[in-house]
Amino acid sequence: MSRLVSQNPFIALLAFASRPGASLSSLRTLTLMGSGVWMHISFWKCAECMDGLRKLHLRGKASWQPILSKELLAKMTCDSEASSCGTEPSDAMAGLTPAESMARRPLFPLLTTLKVEFEDKLPTPTLQNALDDMVASRSEARSVNGWVVARLANVEVKTVQKV
């Protein structure tokens, strides 16, 4: 198990979150360093429970196993065209069940700070466009599918030298 956890720390985080009384929703700051670990299914399960996250810092490669994926950015994007979000004022008015509401909620709704550091090069134009769309969709605080989504006020994207 320890080798598995060292390869994928989200397994341990999921184990913690599954304990009675434990909750990832109270997590406020998350820093992820490496490449590709958050594209794993266990990260997605953890991320969907991090409704209170306010600061996210990602550092890794832009090329091989990127630190950001189009799928992650799509789940964070809050507009009517995104598959995970919409613009209806409330799920009850839209006729959504609680399960449908959870599936359509934006990822990290209270996020106000995003720092992304690429260790090799900037992202591809396609990924950069997805990042720009996500940031633009969160330029103002609003309600999305009954979820309060905070304004993403601080965004920093840069390349850095690997230490």
N, C-alpha and C positions, 0 to 999 in steps of 0.2 A: 504494500500500500504506500509506503513512504516514497518509493521510486515513482509510482504513479502520481503522487501528490507533487513531487519535485518537477515532474514534466508538465503537470497541469494543476496549478494551485487552486483553481476554481472548484475542484472536487472537494477539497477541504472546506472551502467557503460554503459550498452547498450543504455539506454535512453539518456545519455549524448552523446554517440557516434553518435546517430541518429540525433542530432541537426545540422542544417546547419553550416558548417565551423568547426565543431568539428571532431577530428580525433584521433584514438587510435594509429595510426602509429608513432606519435611523442613521445609516451611513451617509456622511456629508461630503467626504473627500476621498477620491480614489486615484492612485497613481499606478499605471501599468507600464512596465518596461520590458522590452523583448520584442519578438516578432510573431504575429499570428496567433498567440494564445487566446485572444478574445474572440477569435472566429470559431472557436470550439463550442459545441452545443452547451457545455456546462457554463461557459461565460454568458451565453444568451439567457439561460435560466436564472443566473445570478442577476444579470442586468435588469431583467423584467421585475425584479423585486426591489430595485434601488430607487424607489420613487422619491426619496428625500435627498438624493445626490445633488450637490450644488457645484462641486469643483471636480473636473475630470482632466487628468494629465496623462497623455499617451506618448510614449517614446519608443520608436522602433524603425524598421526599414520601410521605405515606400515601395520598393521593388518586389522582392521575394516575400511572400506571406505578409502583405501590408498591414500596418497598424490600424488602418481604417478600411472598411469595406463599404461598397455601395449599399449593401443590405443594412449595415449598422446606421449609415447616414439616412437611409430611407425611413428607418424606424424612429429616428430622431427628428425628422422633418415634419412640420406641423402645417399642412395645407390640405385643401380638398382633393388634390391629385395624388397625395401620398397614400400608399396602401394601408398604413397603420393609423392614419389620422383623418380627420374630417373637420368641417366647420360648423356642424350642428351645435346649437346651444346646450342641448341636453340629450342624453341617451333615451330617457323616458319619452321625450317628445318625438324622437326619431324611431321609437319602437324597438330599441335594442335591449337584449337581455343583459344582465350583469356580465355573463361570460363574453358576449360580443363586445361589450364596452371595454373589458380588460384587453381583449385582442386588438382593439383599435386605439388604445391609449398611446400617447407618445412616449418614447423611451426617455428616461431622465427628465420628467416634466419640470422639476425645480432647478435644473442646471442653469447657472449664471456665468460660470467660467469654464472655458475650454482651452487647454494648451496642448498643442500637438507638435512634437519634435521628430522630424525625420532624420535618420542617421545616415542616409546615403544620398538621396535626391528628393526633389519635390514630387508630389503625386502626379499621375497622368492627368491630362486635361479632363477626361471623363470624371475621374475621382474629384478633381478640383471643382468642377461644375457641381457635382453632388454636394460637396462641402459648402460651396457658396450658396446653393439653394437652401440647405439646412440652416445656415447662419441667417440668411434673409428671412426665412420662415419664423425665426425666433427673435426678430428685431424688436418686437413689442410683446409685453405680457398679454395673455388672452386666455379664453376658455376654449378648449378643443375637446369635443365629445364629452363634455361635462368635467373635464380635467383642467385644473388651473395650470397653465404653462408659463413659467417665468421668462422674463426677457433675458436673452443670452447677451450680457453686457460686455464681457471680456473674452475676446478670442485672440489667440496667438498661434500662428502656424509658421514654423521655420525649419531650416536644416541645421543640424549640429554635428560636430565631430564626435564620433564614438569614443568613449573614454575607456 
